[in-house]
Amino acid sequence: MDQVNDSVVTEFVLLGLAKSLEMKIFLFLFFSLFYIGIIVGNFFVVFTVYFDPHLHSPMYILLANLSLIDLGLSSTTVPRMISDLFTDCKVISFHSCMTQMFFIHVMGGVEMVLLIAMAYDRYTAICKPLHYQTIMNFKMCMLLVVAAWVIGMIHALSQFIFVINLPFCGPSDVGSFYCDFPRVIKLACMDSYRLEFVVTANSGFISLGTFFFLSASYIFILVTVRQHSSSDLSKAFFTLSAHISVVVMFFTPCIFLYVWPFPTKSLDTFFAIVDFVVTPILNPAIYTLRNKDMKSAIRRLSFRFL
């Protein structure tokens, strides 16, 4: 990587989240408890789907992959957030910064496609129930998972190959508690306007477009159900409410971080914490507490292993 980039900057300075000792202790406990919850909750979903044969269906295979991605996305930033709380010199090496940005966007891109795949799965199950087994078979499910990883890699690489070659000669203050493409690009010793637009289009407009596409898809499903049977509308809405909640929680921070970037440091920090800390722990909670099949599987596994 040193051969690729001739910059004189070897490390970047990250933003501290707190100054007082009391706030640092509070954030340490908050992030630590949430990160433990993220690990336990998401591994629990994967464990339940893997060991319960009743959940070996496309919807739950996609859910297990979503849990792994949530765990991976959180792990790109939260451990360093915790370790940096009590560090006076909050610096990250050039290599670590580039690696963090790359994996943030790989995980984010994969999650975006998985959410689309889950919406397609629900559309097929609700609107085309007689053809569901034919359309959403195991082969199609695996194809969607592989496509999610391929698109996620392309999404990250399409930005990474430009940023890694930028000249960095100072300043080195990222202005956030983690590295991300828009902030690091601003530190380059060149006119980066066009590259900033590419990043905004790649991450921001795609996030916004995908959010509206998913919202329209769920509205279409509900309208279709209502046209066939108004009595089934409440049941369909209850089924989709978990998916809609996850979509809103994932895309809202992304839209504010990339389409309307850096309104204030406090808002930027708030949305980033929601994206990396809050959403990954709420996803398993939503899908387990609001899902009848998951609750039944948990009871079966508790009798089996306890």
N, C-alpha and C positions, 0 to 999 in steps of 0.2 A: 504493500500500500504506500510505503514511503517513496517508492520509485514512481508511482503514478502521480503523486502530488508533491510539488516542489515548495509548498508553503513553509513559512518560518514558524507558524503557530503549531505548537505540539500539544496544546491542551486548551480547553475552553472552561470558562468560569460559569458555574450554575448559580441560580437564584436561591437564596435561603428562604424557607417557608415561615420561619419564626425567629424572633430575637430574644424574647424573654425565656427564662428557664422553665417557667410554669407552662407556657404554650408549647415549648419543645417536648416536655414530658407528656402533655395532653395529646399532641400529634403522634408521638411515639406509640402511646397506648392505642390510639385510634387506628393508625395505619397497621400496627402489628396485629391487633385483633381482627381487623377486616381482612388482612392478608391471610391469616390462619383460616378465617371463614371462607375465603376464596379457594384456598387449597382443598380444604375439607369438603366444601359444598360441591365444587366442580368434579373432584375425584369421586365423590359419592354418586353423582349422576352417571359418570362413566362406569363405575363399579356396578350400579344397579342395572343399567342397560346391558352390560356385558354378561352378567350372571343370570339375568331373568329371561328365559326363552320367549315369554309373552311380549317382550319389548324389542324383539329382533325384527323390527319393521322399519321402513325408510324414515319415518318421522323421528323415531327415537335414535336411530343411527346418526342422523343429522344433528340431533340434539346433543348426543355424546361428543361429536366433533366440535360443536359450538362450545361446549364446556371446556374442552382441551384448548381451544383458541382463546377463550376468556382467561384461562389460567396463564397461557403464554403471553397474552397482551399485558396482563397485570404484572407479570414477572419481568417485563422489560424495563419497568420504571420503579415499582413499589419498593423492592429491596434496597435500591440506591437511595430512594427518598428517606427510608428509615435510617440508613447508615449515615446519611449526610446531615441529619438533624443536629447531631452533637459534634460536627466537624467544623472548625473555624474556616478552613480553606476548602471551599467546595469546588473542586476542579475535576474535570473528566478529560481523559486523554483523547487525542484526535481519533485514534483507532476505536476506542470505546464509544465515542460520540457517533461515529459513522455506523458502527455495528448496532447501536441502540436505535438510530433512525431507521435503518434497514428493516429490522425485525418488527418495529412498531407498525410499519406500513405493510409488511408481509401479513402480519396477524390481522390488521385492520381490513386489508383487501380480502383475505380469506373469509372473515366474518361477514363482510358485506355480501359476498356471493352465497354463503351458507344461508343467510336470512332470505335471500331471493329464492333459493332452493326450497326452504321450508314453506314459503308462501305458495310456491308451485305445488308442493305436496298437499297443502291444505285445500288449494283450489281443486285439485284432482279428486281428493277424498270427498269434498262436499258437493261439488258441481258435477262430477262424473264418477259417482260411487261404483257403478257397474263395471267401469273400465279401470278402476284404481289399481287392481292387482296386475293388470297387463301393462299399464303405463309406468307405474312406480314400482318396478321390480327391483331385485337386489342389484342387478347390473346397472340400471339407470341411477340408483342411489350412489353406487361407487363411482360412476361417471361424473356425477355432480360434485362429489367430494374431491375427486382428482382435478376437475375443472376449477374448483374454488382455490386449490393450492396453486395451480398454474397461473390463474389470473392474479392471485395475490402476489406471486413472485414477479410477474410482469409489471404490476402496478408499482411495486417497490423499486425494481431495477430501472424502470423508465425514468425515475427521478434520481436514483442513487448514482447512475453513471455520469450524470451531469455535475452533481454536487461534489463527488470525490475528486474531480479534476479542477475545481475552482481554486484560485490562489487566495490563501489566507495569510495576511501579514499584520493583522491587528485592526480593530480591537477584538477581544476574545470573550466578551461578556454576552452569553446567550440570552439572558433576561428571562429565563424560566428554570424550573427545577429539573428539566429534562431536555434532551436535544431533539429538535424536529426540523424538517427541511426548511420551512419558511423562515425560521429564526436564524438558522445557520447560514442560509443564503445571504441574508442581510449583512453578514460579517465579511463577505468576500470583498477583496480589493479590486472591484470592477463594477461596471454597471450591470446590475442583476435584475433589472425590471422585467425583461422578457422571460427569464428563468422563473422569477416569482409568479408570473402569469401562468406559466406551464404547470407549476406546482398547484396553484389555485384551481386551475382547470382540472388537473388530474385528481386531486383530493377533494377540493371543495365542491365543484360543480357536479362531479360524479356522485358525491355523497348526497347533495341536494336532489339530483335527478333520481337517484335510487330510492330516496325517501318518498318522493312524490309518486314514483312508480309503485312502490309497495303499498302506500296509502290507497292509491287508486285500485290496486288489485284487491285489497281487503274490502273496500267499498263495493266493488263489482261482485265479489262473492256474496256479500250480505244482500245486495239488491237481487241477485239471481235466486238466492234462497227465499226471499220474500215473495218473489213472483210465483214460485212453485208452491210454497206453503208458508203462510205467515206465522203459523204456530211453531215452525222450526227455527224462526228468526232468533229468538232468545237463546236457544240451544247453540246455534251457529255462532252467535256473538260471544257467548261464554267460552266456546272452544277457541275462538280467534283472539279473545281479549289478552291472553298471555303473550301471543305472538306480537300483537299490536303494541303492548307495553314494552317489550324488548326492543322493537324497532324504534320506538320513540326515544327510549333511553340511550340507545346506541348512536342514533343519527343526530340528535339534538346537539350534543357537544361537538360532534364532527363539523356540523354546519357552522356553528359559531366560531370554531377554531380555524377553519379554512376559508369559508366564504366571507365571513366578517371577522378577519383576524385581528387580534390584539386591541380590542376596544379599550380595555384597561388591564393592568397586570392582575388585579384582583379577580376580574371576570375570567380572564384567561386561565388563571390558576384554579378557580372554582370548576370550570368546565373540564379541565384536564383531570382533576381529582375525581370528578364524577365518571369520566371515561375509563380511568385506570383502576379506581378503587371501588366505587359504588356499584356501577353497572355489573361488573363481573361477579359480585356477591349476590346481587338481586336476581340475576338470571336463573341460577339453580333454585332459588327460593320460589320464584314465580312458577317455574315449570314443575316443581314437586308439590307445592302447597295447593296449586290450582288445577292439578292434573289427576283425574281419577285413576288412570292406569298406573301412573307413577306411585301414587299412594298405595294401591293394591300390591304393586311389586315390592314396595318397601316392607309391607306386612308379611308377604311371602318370604322375603329374604331374612327378615328378623326371626321367623320361625325356623328357617333352615340353618342359620349360622349361630343362633343364640340358644 
